[in-house]
């Protein structure tokens, strides 16, 4: 919500001028079958992954906030790694051919946990 100028006691009509900035992120959705086939990870349960994706949708990929709200004590880097690895696996699984996704940023520039930790340390 943002303030608007009232002229002569009359509030403005029409579209709110900042409404164009009210964007939300499109979060990848996966089915139970896709999870079983492509997304199993011994370090993560399905419930944790579901919670992560729910929080990503709710908080628009603000991983600091997501880490604060996440039920287990995982680091921001672990949460980012799981989110981006799941997205990359789903994009690859749904693509008709690997060449079709070679330009996708999730595939082209995968998230690197060690590089992110080193970057934050510097």
C-alpha positions as CSV (number, residue, x, y, z in Angstrom):
1,X,0.0,0.0,0.0
2,X,1.3,3.5,-0.9
3,X,-0.1,6.9,-0.2
4,X,-1.8,8.9,-2.9
5,X,-2.4,12.6,-3.2
6,X,-5.9,13.8,-2.5
7,X,-6.8,16.9,-4.5
8,X,-9.6,19.1,-3.1
9,X,-10.8,16.3,-0.9
10,X,-11.2,13.9,-3.9
11,X,-9.0,10.8,-4.1
12,X,-7.6,10.0,-7.5
13,X,-9.5,7.5,-9.7
14,X,-8.1,4.9,-12.2
15,X,-5.1,2.6,-11.9
16,X,-2.7,3.1,-9.0
17,X,0.5,4.5,-10.5
18,X,2.7,2.0,-8.8
19,X,0.5,-1.1,-9.6
20,X,2.8,-2.0,-12.5
21,X,5.5,-2.8,-9.9
22,X,3.3,-5.3,-8.0
23,X,4.9,-8.4,-9.6
24,X,5.2,-11.9,-8.2
25,X,7.6,-14.6,-9.1
26,X,6.4,-17.7,-11.1
27,X,7.5,-20.7,-8.9
28,X,7.9,-24.0,-10.6
29,X,5.3,-26.6,-9.5
30,X,6.0,-30.3,-9.5
31,X,3.7,-33.3,-9.1
32,X,4.2,-36.2,-6.7
33,X,5.2,-38.4,-9.7
34,X,7.9,-35.9,-10.8
35,X,9.2,-35.7,-7.2
36,X,9.6,-39.5,-7.0
37,X,11.1,-39.7,-10.4
38,X,13.5,-36.7,-10.6
39,X,13.7,-34.9,-7.3
40,X,14.5,-37.5,-4.6
41,X,17.4,-36.4,-2.5
42,X,18.7,-38.3,0.6
43,X,19.3,-35.0,2.4
44,X,15.8,-33.6,1.9
45,X,12.4,-35.0,2.6
46,X,9.4,-34.3,0.4
47,X,7.8,-32.3,3.2
48,X,10.8,-30.1,3.5
49,X,10.9,-29.5,-0.3
50,X,7.2,-28.7,-0.3
51,X,7.6,-26.3,2.6
52,X,10.5,-24.6,0.8
53,X,8.5,-24.1,-2.4
54,X,5.5,-22.8,-0.4
55,X,7.8,-20.3,1.3
56,X,9.4,-19.3,-2.0
57,X,6.0,-18.6,-3.4
58,X,4.8,-16.7,-0.4
59,X,8.0,-14.6,0.0
60,X,9.0,-14.2,-3.7
61,X,12.3,-15.9,-3.4
62,X,13.5,-13.7,-0.6
63,X,15.8,-16.4,0.8
64,X,16.8,-14.6,4.0
65,X,13.1,-14.4,5.0
66,X,12.6,-18.0,3.8
67,X,15.5,-19.2,6.0
68,X,14.0,-17.4,9.0
69,X,10.6,-19.1,8.5
70,X,11.9,-22.5,7.5
71,X,11.2,-25.2,10.2
72,X,14.6,-26.8,10.2
73,X,18.0,-25.2,10.7
74,X,19.2,-25.0,7.1
75,X,21.4,-22.3,5.8
76,X,20.4,-19.8,3.1
77,X,22.8,-21.5,0.8
78,X,21.3,-24.9,1.4
79,X,17.8,-23.6,0.7
80,X,19.0,-21.8,-2.5
81,X,20.8,-24.9,-3.7
82,X,17.7,-27.1,-3.2
83,X,15.4,-24.7,-4.8
84,X,17.6,-24.1,-7.9
85,X,18.5,-27.8,-8.2
86,X,14.8,-28.8,-8.1
87,X,13.9,-26.1,-10.7
88,X,16.8,-27.2,-13.0
89,X,15.7,-30.9,-12.7
90,X,12.1,-30.1,-13.5
91,X,13.0,-27.9,-16.5
92,X,15.3,-30.6,-17.8
93,X,12.7,-33.3,-17.3
94,X,9.9,-31.4,-19.0
95,X,12.0,-30.4,-22.0
96,X,11.5,-32.5,-25.2
97,X,15.3,-32.3,-25.9
98,X,18.3,-31.1,-23.9
99,X,19.1,-28.7,-26.7
100,X,15.8,-26.9,-26.1
101,X,17.0,-25.8,-22.6
102,X,20.6,-25.1,-23.2
103,X,19.9,-21.3,-23.1
104,X,17.8,-21.5,-19.9
105,X,19.5,-19.6,-17.1
106,X,18.8,-22.4,-14.6
107,X,20.8,-24.8,-16.8
108,X,23.3,-22.4,-18.3
109,X,24.4,-20.9,-14.9
110,X,23.7,-23.4,-12.2
111,X,23.8,-22.3,-8.5
112,X,27.2,-23.0,-6.9
113,X,27.1,-23.3,-3.1
114,X,30.8,-23.2,-2.6
115,X,31.2,-20.2,-4.8
116,X,28.4,-18.4,-2.9
117,X,29.9,-19.2,0.5
118,X,33.3,-18.0,-0.7
119,X,31.8,-14.8,-2.2
120,X,30.1,-14.0,1.1
121,X,33.4,-14.7,3.0
122,X,35.3,-12.2,0.9
